[in-house]
């Protein structure tokens, strides 16, 4: 599911598709018009117990830009646990420890504990670097460790 800043009047446009090798491709254009500036691809699933794991590993190929990886314990939560990461333009495996993921809502860090690593119902990738830009993130693998 794609969520762009159009939900708040913005003009950004993101898409998600599978390429010829079966990798997910999240790409599009970020616009700052009408106070816009973000695009997100999110995936909801049945609640998963994750107490046997301590981190997420993502294998991605970015475009040199900064992105966020996000987790929600419930798809109904208004906030997400987030961690930012930078891409290099090459294939990377990025390790995201649960204990480093902090709660945030609309770009603001909340005064609450970091991700407890107990339940998970949604994951997402978001780009919102406060600039108009095109973006492309190729996703090969997301796994719990």
C-alpha atoms as one frame of an Amber mdcrd trajectory, in Angstrom:
protein
   0.000   0.000   0.000   1.359   3.433  -0.955   0.724   6.432   1.307   1.852
   9.764  -0.139   1.617  13.279   1.243  -1.534  13.721  -0.901  -3.394  12.614
   2.244  -2.435  16.077   3.567  -2.735  18.009   0.277   0.780  17.337  -1.041
   1.777  16.287  -4.553   4.346  13.508  -4.108   3.873  10.286  -6.052   5.313
   6.904  -5.123   4.754   3.487  -6.711   5.629  -0.091  -5.814   6.140  -2.919
  -8.281   8.090  -6.124  -8.761  10.924  -6.073 -11.298  12.084  -8.870 -13.634
  14.255 -10.434 -10.890  11.374 -10.469  -8.382  12.677  -7.622  -6.228  10.320
  -4.942  -4.926  10.899  -1.463  -6.374   9.668   1.585  -4.458  10.157   4.682
  -6.600   8.673   8.040  -7.472   8.895  11.791  -7.061   8.818  13.841  -3.869
   7.229  17.284  -4.164   7.297  20.029  -1.553   4.213  21.722  -3.040   1.281
  22.286  -0.662   3.447  21.393   2.362   4.162  17.918   0.953   7.374  15.975
   1.132   7.015  12.238   1.724   6.098   8.905   0.197   5.762   5.563   1.974
   5.174   1.953   0.988   3.701  -0.176   3.760   2.824  -3.838   4.163   0.268
  -5.099   6.712   0.033  -8.724   7.819  -1.441 -10.880  10.564   0.062 -10.118
  13.949   3.460 -11.790  14.279   5.121 -12.590  17.594   8.751 -11.479  17.309
  10.076 -12.142  20.821  12.574 -14.706  19.440  14.238 -12.007  17.315  16.241
  -8.862  18.092  16.685  -7.165  14.713  15.586  -6.832  11.121  18.014  -7.297
   8.226  17.136  -5.604   4.951  18.970  -6.212   1.684  18.428  -3.174  -0.506
  19.904  -1.158  -3.339  19.181   2.525  -2.971  20.012   5.677  -4.834  22.318
   7.376  -2.338  19.412   8.925  -0.434  18.243   8.525   3.156  15.167   6.410
   4.006  13.343   5.202   7.101  12.410   1.642   7.979   9.255   1.533  10.109
   7.461  -1.034  12.250   4.028  -0.911  13.842   3.025  -3.303  16.606  -0.592
  -2.885  15.469  -1.819  -1.470  12.167  -4.181   0.694  14.273  -1.359   2.443
  16.162  -1.088   6.127  15.278   2.712   6.062  15.604   5.504   3.921  14.158
   8.860   2.782  15.450  11.470   4.107  13.045  15.128   3.992  12.154  16.760
   5.967   9.358  19.421   4.555   7.066  21.504   5.864   4.190  21.902   4.130
   0.851  25.033   4.036  -1.304  23.817   3.129  -4.796  25.181  -0.405  -4.302
  23.627  -3.512  -2.750  23.721  -3.280   1.058  22.549  -5.389   3.969  21.407
  -3.060   6.708  20.965  -4.273  10.269  18.197  -2.593  12.252  18.239  -3.555
  15.945  14.782  -3.433  17.507  16.235  -1.598  20.519  17.345   1.322  18.263
  13.890   1.899  16.743  12.234   4.886  18.411   8.536   5.859  18.362   7.563
   8.809  16.155   4.433  10.437  14.772   4.381  12.886  11.832   8.132  13.337
  11.986   8.291  13.991  15.721   9.942  11.689  18.204   7.600  10.648  21.017
   8.551  10.500  24.668   8.048   6.747  24.961  10.154   3.583  25.041  11.841
   2.194  21.932  10.360  -0.779  20.074   9.850  -3.615  22.575  10.194  -6.386
  19.966   7.103  -8.322  20.975   4.469  -7.963  18.220   4.538  -6.715  14.629
   1.656  -6.070  12.190   3.101  -3.631   9.674   6.425  -2.689   8.101   7.148
   0.267   5.850   9.792   2.238   3.987   9.476   6.025   3.916  11.368   8.792
   2.159  10.974  12.373   3.342  14.227  14.335   3.219  12.693  17.846   3.140
  13.581  18.301  -0.528  12.015  17.762  -3.930  13.690  14.721  -5.457  13.156
  11.534  -7.389  13.846   8.270  -5.576  14.281   4.560  -6.172  14.760   1.813
  -3.593  15.085  -1.825  -4.701  14.219  -4.329  -1.970  15.643  -7.847  -2.214
  15.001  -9.248   1.264  13.544  -8.364   4.661  14.223 -10.875   7.417  14.118
 -11.173  11.185  17.202 -12.342  13.073
